[in-house]
Amino acid sequence: MKKYIAFLRGINVGNIRIKMPDLKIVFLEMGFKNVATFLQTGNVVFESDKNISEIKLILEKGLSETFHYQAFVLLYDFDILEGIIEKYPFEKTESHHAYIVFVESDVIFEELLSFSQGLDEEIAKGNTVLYWKVPKGESLNTPFSKITAKAKYKSTTTVRNINTLEKMLE
């Protein structure tokens, strides 16, 4: 049995409302074990003996059918989370959010990285993620946030606050 993290993209914003207890039940019904959800943003830790490609297909199909929306799931081995958090390169402050942008596609990763180079924002390249420090209250208003919000990135990216990710390690 291997431990995974699933980040569900786009839930509990707009018209897509999913309660975390309901989400947990659906994961269990799909055969996953030791399921835990975090906050209301679709962060799920679970175990499975299936490989990551199989899990992604099962989750996206099952969540789409159960909750009647186009489910996009970014899926990672749980073991990588601690290393990603530890490598956050910016000073954490009370006045800023510390974000990690998970990007599933290498092509999209390079595209976002190139867009970020010309911006006056604190963005750094990680191994498989982008690190982003943004003033509180500005998360939806910066040039980078407007780029990542484009529909073309919906299925391959998601942004998570580092504080939430740290809670997932506890």
N, C-alpha and C positions, 0 to 999 in steps of 0.2 A: 504494500500500500504506500502510495506516495502522496505528499501534501502539496496542494495547489492553492493559488489565489485566482479568483475570477473578479474582474472589474466589469460590471455591467454599464454600458454606455447609455446615457440619456434617460435614466429612470428617475422618477420623482421630480421631474421638471416638465412643464407643459401639462399635457393630458395623460401622460404615462405615470400612473400611481401604483406602486407595488409596496405593500407592507412587508417588512422584513420577516415577521413570523411566517407569512404566506410564501415568501421566497425560500425560506429554509425548508418548509414542507415540500416544495416542488423539487428542490435539490435532493432531498431524501428519497422522494418518490422516483427520481431518475436513477437511483441506485448509488448515490454518493454517500460517504460516511463522515462522521465527526464534523458536521456542517456548523459553521458559525458565521453570522452576519455582523457587520459593523456599520453603525450609523444608518442613515436612510438613503445612502447614495449607491447602493449595489456593490458593496465590497463583501466578498464571500471567501472564506477559507474552508477547505474541505479536503477529503482524501479519496483516492480512487486507485484502482489497479490498471486502469486504461491509460493509453498514451494521450498526450496533449492534443493531437489532431482529432482523435475520436471524441474526446471530452468536449472540445469546441463545437463539433457538429451536434452532439447530443444536447448541449446547453442551448445553442442558438435555436435549434428546432423546437425543443421542449418549452423554452421560455416564450418564443413567438406564439406557439399554439396555445399555451396556458393563459398568457396575459394579453394576447391579441395585439401585439405590436411587433415591429421589426427589431428583433433582439440582436445587438452587437456585443460580443463578449471578448475582452482581452484576457488572455489566460497565461499564467506564469507559474513556474516552479516556485514554491514557497521559499526555498532555500536562497533565492537571489535577493529577497526583499531586504534583509539586514544589510547586505553589502551596498545596495542602492542607497539606502538611507544614510549609511556611514559616509558615503562619498559626496553628500550634499556640500557644494563648495562655498556657499555663501554664509555669512554670519546671520544667525537667526535673531530677529528683533521683534519687539511687540508691535511695531508699526507696519510690518510687512508679513505677507503670507509666504511660506516656503512651500513651493509646489514641485511635484515631479510629473513630467509629461511622459506617459508611457506610449510608445509608438510601436505598433506591430509590424509594420512594413519597412524594410531597409530603404526603399525608394522614397517613401514619405518622410522617413527620419532625415535623410539627406536633404530633402526639399525644405523641411521645416528648419533644419539647421542653417541652410543657406539664407532663408528669409530672415532668420534671427540675427545674422551677422551685421546687418545694416541698421538695426534698431537700437534706440537708446534705452534698452532694458537690460536687466541682469539675467542673462540666459547663458547656460554653459552646457557643453556636450558631456554626457556620461557615456558609459559603455553601450547601453541599449536604451537610454532615456535622455531627456533633456531636463536640466534643472532650471528652475525659474523662480526668481524672487520678485514679488510685485507688491506695491503699497496696498494696504488694506483699503477696501472700497473701490479699488480700480481694476479688480480681476476681470471685469467684463468690458473695460473701456480702453485697454492698451492696444497698440497695434498688433502685438503678438497674439493677444487673446482673440482679436477679430480674425486673424489668419486661422488659428486653430479651431474656431467656431464654424468655419466653412463646411458645407455639406460633404464635400469630397473627403474630409478627414474623419467623418462620423464613425465609419466602420473600423478605423485603424488606430485611433488615438483616444486617450482619456487623460484627464488631469486630476491628480489627487494631492491633497494637502499632506505634508509630511507628518503632521501631528496624528492624523488618522492612521497613517501607515505604521507609525510607532506603536499605536494601540493594538494593531493587529499582531504585533510581535509578542505582546504580553501573555 
